[in-house]
Amino acid sequence: MLPLTEQPLSILRGVCFDWFRSYLCGRTQYVRSTSTCSEPSEVQYGVPQGSVLGPILFLLYTADLLRLVGGHHLTSHAYADDLQIYSECRPADVVCLQNSMSGRCSMLDGGQPAAA
């Protein structure tokens, strides 16, 4: 998935886009166990869990991806805050499918398809 700051939210422009960016960017998280805390780390992906905007942002964030998945003969299943992308093949074609999926994932990250 693309980081939130690079995701093409084509319907948002100007002040509206800036407002969403300020809501989603610059967030940190840490782990606390009893009296010990980890160092904060930047949250680069996802939307705040439990927020009122969470479900809407998830749909905006995945809408382009779901269209792309369908255009590559893959199947997707989105529910709540979870997205699965999958395909099917004969057992003899597993390696071919893995290479194909890796190439498509590379394209989503802005890279070039992996060499087969």
C-alpha positions as CSV (number, residue, x, y, z in Angstrom):
1,M,0.0,0.0,0.0
2,L,1.1,3.5,-0.6
3,P,1.9,5.7,2.4
4,L,-1.0,8.1,3.3
5,T,0.9,11.1,2.1
6,E,1.2,9.6,-1.4
7,Q,-2.2,7.9,-1.8
8,P,-4.0,9.4,-4.8
9,L,-7.2,10.8,-3.2
10,S,-8.3,12.3,-6.5
11,I,-11.6,13.7,-5.1
12,L,-9.9,15.8,-2.4
13,R,-8.2,19.1,-3.3
14,G,-6.9,22.2,-1.6
15,V,-8.0,22.9,2.0
16,C,-10.0,19.7,2.2
17,F,-6.9,17.6,1.2
18,D,-4.7,19.6,3.6
19,W,-7.2,19.0,6.5
20,F,-7.2,15.2,5.8
21,R,-3.4,15.1,5.5
22,S,-3.0,16.9,8.9
23,Y,-5.4,14.4,10.5
24,L,-3.6,11.4,9.1
25,C,0.1,12.5,9.1
26,G,2.5,13.0,11.9
27,R,1.0,10.4,14.2
28,T,3.1,8.2,16.4
29,Q,2.6,5.0,18.4
30,Y,4.3,3.2,21.2
31,V,4.0,0.1,23.3
32,R,3.6,0.2,27.0
33,S,4.0,-2.8,29.3
34,T,3.5,-2.1,33.0
35,S,5.9,0.8,33.7
36,T,8.1,0.4,30.6
37,C,7.4,2.2,27.2
38,S,9.0,1.7,23.9
39,E,10.3,4.6,21.8
40,P,7.6,6.3,19.7
41,S,7.6,5.4,16.1
42,E,5.8,7.2,13.2
43,V,2.6,5.6,11.9
44,Q,3.0,5.6,8.1
45,Y,-0.1,3.6,7.1
46,G,-3.7,3.2,8.0
47,V,-6.3,5.4,9.7
48,P,-6.9,6.0,13.4
49,Q,-8.8,3.0,14.8
50,G,-12.1,3.8,16.5
51,S,-12.4,7.1,14.8
52,V,-15.7,8.3,13.3
53,L,-13.9,9.0,10.0
54,G,-12.1,5.6,10.0
55,P,-14.6,3.7,7.8
56,I,-14.9,6.5,5.3
57,L,-11.2,7.0,5.1
58,F,-10.7,3.2,4.6
59,L,-13.0,3.3,1.6
60,L,-11.2,6.3,0.1
61,Y,-7.9,4.7,0.8
62,T,-8.8,1.4,-0.9
63,A,-11.1,2.5,-3.7
64,D,-8.4,2.9,-6.3
65,L,-6.7,-0.3,-5.2
66,L,-9.9,-2.3,-5.5
67,R,-10.4,-1.0,-9.1
68,L,-6.8,-1.9,-9.9
69,V,-7.1,-5.4,-8.4
70,G,-10.2,-6.1,-10.6
71,G,-8.3,-4.9,-13.7
72,H,-5.6,-7.5,-13.1
73,H,-7.9,-10.6,-12.8
74,L,-7.4,-10.8,-9.0
75,T,-10.1,-11.1,-6.4
76,S,-10.5,-8.9,-3.4
77,H,-12.6,-9.0,-0.2
78,A,-12.9,-5.9,1.9
79,Y,-14.6,-5.9,5.3
80,A,-14.5,-3.3,8.0
81,D,-10.8,-2.4,8.2
82,D,-9.4,-5.5,6.4
83,L,-8.6,-6.1,2.8
84,Q,-7.6,-9.4,1.2
85,I,-6.3,-9.8,-2.3
86,Y,-6.1,-13.3,-3.7
87,S,-6.3,-15.5,-6.8
88,E,-6.5,-19.1,-7.6
89,C,-4.5,-21.6,-9.6
90,R,-3.6,-25.2,-10.1
91,P,-0.9,-26.6,-7.7
92,A,1.5,-26.8,-10.6
93,D,1.1,-23.0,-11.2
94,V,1.8,-21.7,-7.7
95,V,5.3,-20.3,-8.5
96,C,3.9,-18.5,-11.6
97,L,1.1,-17.0,-9.5
98,Q,3.5,-16.0,-6.8
99,N,5.7,-14.2,-9.4
100,S,2.7,-12.5,-10.9
101,M,1.5,-11.3,-7.5
102,S,5.0,-10.1,-6.6
103,G,5.2,-8.1,-9.8
104,R,1.8,-6.5,-9.2
105,C,2.7,-5.6,-5.6
106,S,5.9,-4.0,-6.9
107,M,3.9,-1.9,-9.3
108,L,1.6,-0.7,-6.4
109,D,4.7,0.4,-4.6
110,G,5.7,2.5,-7.6
111,G,8.4,0.1,-8.8
112,Q,8.7,-1.9,-12.0
113,P,7.3,-5.4,-12.3
114,A,9.7,-8.0,-11.0
115,A,11.6,-10.0,-13.6
116,A,10.0,-13.4,-14.2
